[in-house]
Amino acid sequence: FPGKTGSFCGVITIPSDKDHFQFTFDATVTGFKYGYFSSTGGDFKITCTADGNVWEFTKQPPPADLKLIKGKPYVCEVTGAQANTGYRFDLTTTP
């Protein structure tokens, strides 16, 4: 994600469903911002890990301790509390 904007979106079709995505910041990234929301109004949780750190995104506000870790993958799992929960996670980096 060097100097780019990207989105990860999907639908948790049944409560036991899990979606996964990952991203890595390269050496040129100096900052980032992100947002997330439910497109259907349902509750969901995104859990991301990177270099031994764990962050959980549920409702706003987002975790205050999310930090920039260059060169390590952020591996994320999305779970929902009810069927047909749509979600979206937006990420923008600055070089």
C-alpha positions in Angstrom: 0.0 0.0 0.0 2.6 2.7 -0.8 0.7 6.0 -1.3 -2.5 4.3 -2.2 -6.1 3.8 -1.1 -7.7 0.4 -0.8 -10.9 -1.2 0.5 -11.7 -4.6 1.8 -15.4 -5.5 1.9 -17.6 -8.5 2.2 -20.6 -10.1 3.8 -20.7 -12.4 6.8 -23.5 -14.7 5.5 -23.9 -16.8 8.7 -22.7 -16.0 12.2 -20.0 -18.8 12.1 -18.6 -17.3 8.8 -15.2 -15.7 8.9 -13.5 -13.5 6.2 -9.8 -12.8 6.0 -7.6 -10.2 4.4 -4.1 -8.9 4.8 -1.9 -5.9 3.9 1.7 -4.8 4.3 3.1 -1.3 4.6 6.3 -0.9 2.6 9.4 1.1 3.6 8.1 4.3 1.9 4.9 4.6 3.9 5.1 7.4 6.5 1.5 7.4 7.7 -2.0 6.0 7.2 -5.6 6.5 8.0 -8.5 4.1 8.0 -12.2 3.7 8.4 -14.7 0.9 8.8 -18.5 0.5 8.8 -21.3 -1.9 8.4 -23.2 -1.5 5.1 -26.2 -3.4 6.5 -26.3 -2.1 10.1 -25.2 -5.4 11.7 -22.5 -5.7 14.3 -19.1 -7.1 13.2 -15.6 -7.4 14.5 -12.3 -7.1 12.7 -9.3 -8.5 14.5 -5.9 -7.6 13.0 -2.4 -8.9 14.1 1.0 -7.6 13.0 4.4 -8.5 14.5 2.8 -9.8 17.7 0.4 -6.9 18.2 -3.4 -7.4 18.2 -6.1 -4.8 17.5 -9.9 -5.3 17.5 -12.2 -3.0 15.6 -15.8 -3.1 16.6 -17.7 0.1 16.9 -16.2 3.6 16.7 -13.9 5.0 18.0 -11.1 2.8 16.6 -8.3 1.4 18.7 -6.0 4.3 19.7 -2.9 2.2 19.8 -2.9 1.0 16.1 0.6 1.6 14.9 2.6 1.6 11.6 4.7 -1.5 11.3 6.6 -1.5 8.0 7.4 -4.8 6.2 5.2 -7.0 8.4 1.8 -8.3 7.2 -1.3 -7.2 9.0 -3.5 -10.3 9.0 -7.1 -9.6 9.6 -10.2 -11.7 10.4 -13.8 -10.5 10.2 -16.6 -12.1 12.2 -20.3 -11.1 12.5 -22.9 -11.6 15.2 -25.8 -12.2 12.8 -26.4 -13.4 9.3 -25.9 -11.2 6.2 -23.7 -8.5 7.9 -22.0 -6.4 5.3 -18.8 -4.6 6.2 -16.1 -2.4 4.6 -12.6 -1.5 5.8 -10.9 1.5 4.0 -7.2 2.2 4.2 -5.2 5.1 2.8 -1.4 5.5 3.1 0.9 8.5 2.6 4.3 7.9 1.2 
